[in-house]
Every structure is written in structure tokens, then in C-alpha cells.
């Protein structure tokens, strides 16, 4: 068969593009690695059995300062934490309507801890707020938690007594973690972000109050969207427009200052010099859960970095820090904080799934759900429980070890690892928990 010179050149350029672009190679190979439906169903059945035993460990009865049943990661952690409880509560609510009360309790416990200025601690115990790393403020999750539980139960009226307090939390963050020059929010310190030692934020004194993160701004955007939704349901029409305007302005600022078209990536930006922190970290992809970018631009970012073995794609899931980063490692670490410089974290991978689906990648979430399920099931079979993070290159469980646990006995970790069950349910039935606000 004769082929025209133009067609031959087009075929050559296409093949060259595939060779030079690892993410495209991965996409071409996805069907090979995609698990069969029978295996997915088997994995889900195994997870269902294992989690039926482990899940009760995250629910604690009301005690002392905490007036409602509260959620903990279990094992090493006995406290109520901000985004931990948000993910755990949404998982429980996704499993059954009856379990929705736990996310409601999470909202009420944090709302009851809001002081007169609108400050609320990111960690609360039965004895009261826990002061760690200075005045550790709660991450922006409270309003979206309140919105999601109310939407699930079909009742927003219980939020009326809390509404002004929720507004105060937003005002407090605007007063303490907002830069009007950029119209963006910043982290007080890296550990406040929850991605404890993420080098894209940093924990050095020179990093305090300096890094405008992709993650905090996405979470805060969701808070505004959730508050607009709550205001609408409660009939506060002026507040609907007020919070919609704040959401719109924040989204515009994120695209203006945090998006770098040439690199096809979001990056954190420093307030002191306006320079991007060019580290490819888990947090770069968080804006994609809100569809901040147009479809094609979002796909390009995902293909260039997330679905690329040089950066975030690992044999067992998505890394928390790029393999190309000079700080990349899979060290076991939990004290003074946990390691987000490479290991796989289940909650981060769940947000990656939402981002992938937002931009039309339907197979990668299924591949990821199976990979993570096999990994945690192996952990449960060997150790009886799970770990908070895993080696991205080997799948080996990392922290907490027995040496780091009370009485030097392995206590495990449950927490947001429960999200693996939601991932598998999505993979099997195509019913994904999207955590959508508005």
C-alpha cells in the first residue's frame, strides 16, 4: 500500500510523541493493567469483611469536652482532628444514612469549640482544644462538612443556631491567613496543612505565614461555596451572593497567581517575593478537585505530572512528592510529624481520583482503587491493621511502627484509609463519592 509523504510524516510524529511522552505511554497501556470486574468484586468483598472489623475503631463515644460521638484515626491517634474527621465522616455517611450522624457530630464538636474571635483548633481532645505547633487553626473543612451532611440528610435547619459561628470562622481565617495583595490564603506553617513536611510549604521559621498553597485556597474556595449553599437553603439570599462573589474572586486569584501555563502546573507561591515554589507535590493537584482549569488544560497537567512515573505515578499509587524532587524519600517518620515527601497517602489518592474523573480519566481511578486495595489488604493480613502511609515504590507499610506506638506495641491506623472501600465501590458500580459542594 502506498502512503503519502504527509501521512507518513504524521505517523512518524505521532509515534515520536508517544515515545517521548511517558504519560501518553501509560494511558496507552492502561487497558492491560485494568483489573477484571471479577477481581474488583473480590477485592471489595475482602475489604468489606476487613473493614467491618476495623471501622468501629474510629468512632468514640461522647466524653468530657466532646459532647457528641467523635471520630479519630485510631491506633496511634486518639484525638479528634480536622480533615481526618471530615474524610472519615464522609466515608461513614457514604456507607449508610444512619452513619450520617457521625459527620454531624464532627461538625457540632468543632462548632462548639469556636471561640469569640472565630478561632477553632485543628485538634480537640476530651479535655479541650490541643495546643500543638503554636495556635494550630483548623483547616478549611468545617462549612463543607456541614453542607455535605445537611444535603445527605435533607435537613439544613439544624445549622441555623450554628450559622453565625460558621461565618466567624471564615472571618477569622480572612484576618489571619489571607493576603489582600494576592487575594489568596496562606498556611501558618507546613504542618498546619496536614501534609506535615511538604517541602512545597515548609516548616522553617522563614516559611511561617509565607506560602500561599494550592491546597488551602482550594479548601477555602469550597468553604465559600458551601456557605453559599447553606445560606441558600436557610433563606439568607444576601449571603448567597456574598459568598458566591468571594468564591469567584478566589478562583480568579488562584488562576492568576498559582497557575503556570508554560509548566502546565499549579505551584504554591511565596508572599515575600511572589516566586513560585516549583516543587511537584500532592498539593499541586488539589485545585483539580474543583475543576479550576478548563478541561484540556487539566488533562495536560494530569498527563504530564500525575500519570508520569518520573513524577507522581508509582507502582502502588500516587506519590505525595515527585520522584524527581531532591527531597523525595520513603522514610518511616511520625514524630515530630509524618512524612509527606514521597509515601502514598490514601486521602491524597482519593482527591487524585476526584481530579482524574473531573478531567475524563475513567480507567486510572479503577486501576488505583485496585492497587490500593491489594496494598492495604496485604497489610491487614500481615499486621492485623493498617498504617498511615506506604512506600510508593515497594508498597511496604511505613508508620506507625511498634517502636513509635504506646508500650511499643503496634496499634495500627484506620482513619481515612477507609476511603479505599469507597474507591472500590466506585470502581465496581460506578457510584463514586465525589464530595461535591454546590
C-alpha positions in Angstrom: 0.0 0.0 0.0 1.4 3.4 -0.9 1.4 6.1 1.8 1.6 9.8 1.0 4.6 11.7 2.4 2.3 13.9 4.5 0.6 10.9 6.1 4.0 9.1 6.7 5.3 12.3 8.4 2.1 12.5 10.6 2.5 8.8 11.7 6.2 9.4 12.5 5.5 12.5 14.6 2.7 10.6 16.5 4.9 7.7 17.3 7.7 10.0 18.3 5.3 11.8 20.6 4.3 8.5 22.2 7.9 7.5 22.8 8.9 10.9 24.3 5.8 11.3 26.4 5.7 8.7 29.3 2.2 9.8 30.4 0.8 9.0 26.9 2.6 5.6 27.1 0.9 4.9 30.4 -2.5 5.9 29.0 -2.0 3.6 26.1 -1.2 0.7 28.4 -4.0 1.3 31.0 -6.2 -1.4 29.5 -3.5 -4.0 30.0 -3.3 -3.3 33.8 -7.0 -2.7 34.3 -8.4 -5.4 36.7 -11.2 -7.6 35.7 -14.7 -7.0 37.2 -14.5 -10.3 39.0 -11.3 -9.3 40.7 -12.7 -5.9 41.6 -15.7 -7.6 43.2 -13.5 -10.0 45.1 -11.3 -7.1 46.4 -14.4 -5.3 47.5 -15.7 -8.3 49.3 -12.4 -8.7 51.1 -12.3 -5.0 52.0 -15.9 -5.2 53.3 -15.0 -8.0 55.6 -11.8 -6.5 56.9 -13.3 -3.0 57.4 -16.3 -4.4 59.3 -13.8 -5.3 62.0 -11.6 -2.1 61.8 -14.2 0.6 61.2 -15.6 0.7 64.7 -12.2 1.8 66.0 -12.7 5.3 64.5 -15.9 6.0 66.5 -15.6 7.1 70.1 -18.5 7.9 72.5 -19.0 11.4 73.7 -16.8 12.2 76.7 -15.8 15.3 78.6 -15.3 18.4 76.4 -16.6 16.5 73.3 -20.4 16.4 73.7 -21.1 14.3 70.7 -19.7 11.0 69.5 -16.4 11.8 67.8 -14.2 10.4 65.1 -10.5 9.5 65.5 -7.9 8.0 63.1 -7.5 5.2 65.7 -4.3 3.4 66.7 -1.6 6.0 67.3 -4.1 8.9 67.3 -6.8 9.2 69.9 -7.7 12.8 69.2 -10.4 14.4 67.0 -8.7 16.0 64.0 -10.0 18.4 61.3 -9.6 16.8 57.9 -9.2 13.3 59.3 -12.7 13.5 60.7 -14.0 15.1 57.5 -12.9 12.2 55.4 -13.9 9.5 57.9 -17.3 11.1 58.4 -18.0 11.3 54.7 -16.9 7.6 54.3 -19.3 6.6 57.1 -22.1 8.6 55.6 -21.5 7.1 52.2 -21.9 3.7 53.6 -25.2 4.3 55.2 -27.7 7.1 56.0 -27.7 6.0 59.7 -24.0 6.7 59.9 -24.5 10.3 58.8 -24.9 11.3 62.4 -21.1 10.9 62.9 -20.2 13.6 60.4 -22.9 15.7 62.1 -21.3 15.1 65.5 -17.9 16.1 64.0 -19.4 19.4 62.8 -21.1 20.0 66.2 -17.9 19.2 68.2 -15.8 21.6 66.2 -18.5 24.3 66.1 -18.8 24.1 69.9 -15.1 24.9 70.1 -15.2 28.1 68.1 -14.1 31.0 70.3 -15.4 34.6 70.3 -12.9 35.5 67.5 -13.8 32.6 65.3 -10.7 30.6 66.1 -11.1 26.8 66.3 -8.3 24.4 66.9 -7.4 21.7 64.4 -7.2 19.1 67.1 -9.5 18.6 70.0 -9.5 16.1 72.9 -11.9 15.1 75.6 -10.1 17.7 77.8 -10.4 20.5 75.3 -8.5 22.0 72.3 -5.0 20.6 71.9 -2.3 23.3 71.5 0.3 22.0 69.1 2.8 23.9 66.9 1.5 27.2 68.2 -2.1 28.3 67.6 -2.9 25.4 65.2 -6.0 26.6 63.4 -8.4 24.1 61.9 -8.0 23.6 58.1 -10.9 24.9 56.0 -13.3 22.0 56.1 -16.0 22.9 58.6 -18.5 24.6 56.4 -18.2 22.0 53.6 -18.7 19.2 56.2 -21.8 21.0 57.5 -23.1 21.4 53.9 -22.5 17.8 52.9 -24.1 16.2 55.9 -27.1 18.5 55.6 -27.5 17.7 51.9 -27.3 13.9 52.7 -30.0 14.0 55.4 -32.1 16.6 53.6 -32.2 19.0 56.5 -30.4 22.3 56.9 -32.5 23.7 59.7 -30.1 22.3 62.4 -27.5 24.7 61.1 -29.4 27.9 62.0 -28.0 28.1 65.5 -24.5 27.5 64.2 -24.7 29.7 61.1 -23.2 32.9 62.7 -20.4 30.8 64.3 -19.5 29.3 60.9 -19.3 32.8 59.5 -17.0 33.8 62.3 -14.6 31.0 61.3 -14.4 32.4 57.8 -13.8 35.9 59.1 -11.1 34.7 61.4 -9.2 33.0 58.6 -9.5 36.1 56.4 -8.0 38.1 59.2 -5.1 35.7 60.0 -4.3 33.7 56.8 -5.3 36.0 53.9 -3.1 38.2 51.8 -5.1 41.0 50.2 -2.3 41.8 47.8 -2.8 38.5 46.0 -6.3 37.7 47.2 -5.0 34.3 48.4 -4.8 32.4 51.6 -1.6 31.0 53.1 -0.6 28.4 55.6 0.8 29.4 59.0 3.3 26.5 58.8 3.7 23.3 56.8 2.4 21.0 59.5 -0.9 23.0 59.6 -1.6 21.9 56.1 -1.8 18.3 57.2 0.8 17.3 54.6 3.2 17.7 57.5 6.6 18.1 56.0 5.6 19.0 52.4 8.6 21.0 51.1 6.3 23.0 48.9 5.1 24.7 52.1 8.0 24.2 54.6 8.3 24.3 58.4 11.3 26.6 58.7 10.9 29.9 60.5 11.4 31.6 57.2 8.4 29.8 55.8 5.9 30.9 58.5 3.0 32.7 57.1 4.7 32.9 53.7 3.4 30.1 51.4 0.1 30.6 49.5 -0.8 27.0 48.9 -2.8 25.4 46.2 -4.5 23.2 48.8 -5.5 25.8 51.3 -7.0 28.0 48.6 -9.0 25.1 47.2 -10.3 24.1 50.6 -11.2 27.7 51.3 -12.9 28.0 48.0 -15.0 25.0 48.9 -15.9 26.7 52.3 -17.2 29.7 50.4 -19.2 27.5 48.0 -20.6 25.5 50.9 -21.6 28.6 52.9 -23.4 30.0 49.8 -25.2 26.6 49.6 -26.1 26.7 53.3 -27.3 30.3 53.0 -29.5 29.4 50.1 -31.1 26.6 52.0 -31.7 28.8 55.1 -33.1 31.6 53.0 -30.3 34.1 53.5 -30.3 35.4 50.0 -27.9 38.3 50.6 -25.3 35.9 51.9 -25.7 33.7 48.9 -24.5 36.5 46.6 -21.8 37.5 49.2 -20.2 34.1 49.4 -20.6 33.4 45.7 -18.7 36.6 45.0 -15.9 35.5 47.4 -15.7 32.1 45.7 -15.5 33.7 42.3 -12.8 36.2 43.3 -10.7 33.5 45.0 -10.9 31.2 41.9 -9.7 34.1 39.7 -6.8 34.8 42.0 -5.8 31.1 42.0 -5.7 31.0 38.2 -3.9 34.4 38.1 -1.1 33.6 40.6 -0.9 29.9 41.2 -1.3 28.6 37.6 1.8 28.5 35.4 0.8 27.7 31.8 4.3 27.1 30.5 4.9 24.4 33.1 1.3 23.2 32.8 1.1 23.1 36.6 -0.2 24.8 39.7 2.5 25.8 42.2 2.5 27.3 45.6 3.7 30.9 45.7 5.6 32.8 48.4 4.2 36.1 49.7 7.6 37.6 50.5 8.9 37.6 46.9 6.0 36.4 44.7 8.0 33.5 43.4 6.6 30.1 42.8 7.7 27.1 44.8 8.5 24.8 41.9 8.1 21.5 43.7 5.8 18.9 42.2 3.8 17.8 45.3 0.5 16.3 46.1 -0.9 19.7 46.9 -0.4 21.0 43.3 -3.3 18.8 42.1 -5.8 19.7 44.8 -7.3 22.6 42.7 -8.4 20.0 40.1 -11.0 18.6 42.5 -12.8 21.9 42.0 -12.3 21.9 38.2 -10.4 25.2 38.4 -8.9 24.6 35.0 -10.6 24.2 31.6 -10.9 20.5 30.5 -7.9 20.3 28.2 -5.5 22.2 30.5 -6.5 20.0 33.4 -5.9 16.9 31.3 -2.4 18.2 30.2 -1.4 18.8 33.8 -2.5 15.3 34.9 -0.8 13.6 31.9 2.4 15.5 32.3 2.8 15.0 36.1 0.3 12.8 37.8 0.2 10.0 35.3 4.0 10.1 34.8 6.4 7.7 36.5 9.1 10.4 36.6 6.9 12.4 38.9 3.9 11.2 40.9 2.9 7.8 39.4 4.4 4.9 41.4 3.9 1.1 41.3 1.4 1.3 44.2 -0.4 4.5 43.7 0.4 8.2 43.5 3.3 9.6 45.5 3.0 12.6 47.8 6.1 14.2 46.3 7.6 13.9 42.9 10.3 11.2 42.4 12.3 13.9 40.7 12.3 16.1 43.8 15.7 16.3 45.7 13.8 15.6 49.0 12.0 12.6 47.7 12.1 9.7 50.2 10.0 6.9 51.8 11.4 7.1 55.3 9.4 5.9 58.2 8.5 9.0 60.2 5.7 10.0 62.6 7.4 12.1 65.2 7.6 15.1 65.3 5.4 14.8 62.2 4.5 12.4 59.5 6.3 12.0 56.1 4.7 13.6 53.0 7.9 13.6 51.0 7.1 10.6 48.9 4.9 7.9 50.6 1.4 7.1 49.4 -1.4 8.6 51.5 -4.9 7.3 50.9 -6.7 10.6 51.4 -4.4 12.3 48.9 -5.0 9.5 46.4 -8.8 9.9 46.9 -8.5 13.5 45.9 -6.5 12.4 42.9 -9.3 10.1 41.9 -11.8 13.0 42.0 -9.4 15.1 39.9 -8.9 12.3 37.4 -12.6 11.8 37.0 -13.2 15.5 36.7 -11.0 15.6 33.6 -12.2 12.5 31.9 -9.8 9.8 33.1 -12.2 6.9 33.8 -9.7 4.0 33.8 -7.0 5.3 36.1 -9.3 5.6 39.1 -10.2 1.9 38.7 -6.6 1.0 38.4 -5.8 3.0 41.5 -8.6 1.5 43.6 -7.4 -2.0 42.9 -3.7 -1.1 43.6 -4.5 0.5 46.9 -6.9 -2.3 47.9 -4.3 -5.0 47.3 -1.8 -3.0 49.3 -3.9 -2.4 52.4 -5.3 -6.0 52.4 -1.7 -7.3 52.4 -1.0 -5.0 55.4 -4.1 -6.2 57.2 -3.3 -9.9 56.6 0.2 -9.4 57.9 -0.3 -6.8 60.8 -4.0 -7.1 61.6 -4.5 -3.4 60.9 -3.2 -0.7 58.5 -0.5 2.0 58.5 -1.0 5.7 57.8 1.2 5.7 54.7 3.0 3.3 52.4 6.3 3.1 50.5 5.4 4.3 47.0 8.0 2.1 45.3 7.5 -1.1 47.2 4.1 -0.9 48.8 5.6 -1.7 52.2 3.8 -0.2 55.2 5.6 2.6 57.0 4.5 4.5 60.1 3.5 3.9 62.8 5.9 1.1 63.9 5.7 -0.7 67.2 8.6 1.3 68.5 6.7 4.6 68.0 3.4 3.2 69.5 2.4 3.2 73.2 4.1 0.4 75.1 6.0 -0.5 71.9 3.0 -2.5 70.6 1.8 -2.0 67.0 -1.5 -0.1 67.3 -2.2 0.4 63.6 -4.1 3.1 61.8 -7.6 3.1 60.3 -8.8 6.7 59.7 -9.1 7.9 56.1 -7.7 4.5 54.9 -11.4 3.6 55.0 -11.7 5.6 51.7 -10.4 2.5 49.9 -13.8 1.0 50.3 -15.4 4.0 48.7 -12.9 3.8 45.8 -13.7 0.1 45.2 -17.4 0.7 45.4 -17.0 3.4 42.7 -14.9 1.0 40.6 -17.4 -1.8 40.8 -20.7 0.1 40.5 -19.5 3.5 39.0 -21.0 5.2 42.1 -18.2 7.4 43.3 -18.2 9.6 46.4 -17.4 13.0 44.8 -17.6 15.3 47.9 -19.1 17.9 45.6 -20.3 21.2 47.2 -22.9 23.2 45.3 
